[in-house]
């Protein structure tokens, strides 16, 4: 019996693809490599590289883990893959130059930022039809959604605003002016705070979603790093809202922020030009994409420690971890 | 072109129904500006690839107005920029017309002399944005309080290149300058940069513009004979630094020098404020937007004009105002910053009204490096390692 279970375990590990629930697949889009690198979240090994179209950037996965969405920016569409086989199942109309998107918590619809066209496109993930095009500011990029799914946030990089969009009527009901080049918008799970990063401004604005006002601006100061190199991009918040991670671009650091006081508590050294991040479902690890060193750093969330860096493809951009 | 005036209206961007739906409730307040380009009766450039397009600078203005108007929809603000071409003879009269219309933001695309003439004519009636002239005297002894420089100065360009050369340990320079006053001014900037960063100019020569050898059917044949001879027997050097603002000879230097040395400056590795090869810092989508609108790639003059009008738009957004005086005060304050797709915020030097900005070092096809180089530190801003810093300025407002 003992031998038998060992044999089963061994074969499961060898198969790789079929490993049981503990390991999750990690998907990293490589902007210049036109592919996605798939990693194993437990062994932290590369499973494979898969072509996904031209200039893949934003990447996300359905809540049931059955559909992987990739913004193929230069193909002007969203490509959808079977996360297990990495075979393309269909495409979604995205509008031109899709960069980043966010899924409704229910898995439908998908809200896509069209960077070259000053639009947010809304697409039904079931019917594959475009539901709406919402005119926003110049160079829309960051996309966030409230935990209740009622408010979609888009940030426009040259207009410098976070646009609050009603997710059902598709109307903008508030605009909050933030610092230069807002790249990313992230709610905490309680829906009480909205974090918006400003790449050139060098700050993260903490916005009260109720009043749509900035309550605090988090700034960063790292000894030995030029202030100009501190460029906040990706933001992730733990489910309990207690820890906020901010990727600081060419500062090659991820800031760890206390989600209650919004004070910076630590800086973690990662690879070069860190932009986007993704948690494992159990929040044991946080993966970061390092575009200039072509690797992914793995952060141990509880310990605030970088435990490994994994070479991926050319200019890694986005990352998402399968929910199951 | 003599005396011909072209007036175009730009930025009256079509309002689609969807856009109208999103527009702010209050009636839009308009910010008016003009781009005044003074075209000289110049010879064609050495390379036909460098022939200036008819919409040089104006295309950058159109993109800026599009950008400003998109943001303006959320602010209840509207932007426009008149596009005017003039000759040195008609420039002042054209400026007077704009001032009479009450336009108080004027972007100039002119040489040093005409830029200064226009600035003095405008006086306190308008804020001038110099989007072309690089001369250091416009930021020094001849600076004007009413003039903001979005074009980087010769000193900034020379320092940007010098930092890179010192990082390469290419410290011994063979400086070849043209014989025109603007070439001599540029050569001065290289001499200053050499002193500032510890390079040695081991040899200097002047390439006299005798009116020939520029471009003719047999241009390359002549050049192939002339350039090796011209550069023969120079003292041992690491690089040839070409100061050829007039565009007479430098492009003929690479591969034609007596010694096998790289050419930098006006040819080879060339400092620019913008280059169509740049992809970092969101530049790709900026290039895409421009190329879609202009059906050509972006040049320095387009970028510098875009930057001037974006400064106005940014000031209007941040101050929530369209009042000229409010916008001007804000742009000249230490609170002002604007993003320009070069990886960091661009801010204003209060001592000479030069906009701080990184300098791209480019070859024909790529952006090879961007200065300031990381090794050069500064107590205020790394960007102040480029150009004339506060303690050394000759500008007195």
Interface residues (C-beta under 8 A of the other chain):
Chain A: X97 X115 X116 X118 X133 X134 X135 X137 X138 X139 X156 X157 X158 X159 X160 X161 X163 X171 X172 X175 X177 X180 X181 X200 X201 X202 X226 X228 X231 X250
Chain B: X16 X18 X19 X21 X22 X66 X67 X70 X71 X73 X74 X282 X285 X288 X289 X292 X310 X314 X317 X318 X337 X338 X339 X343 X344 X345 X374 X377 X381 X382 X383
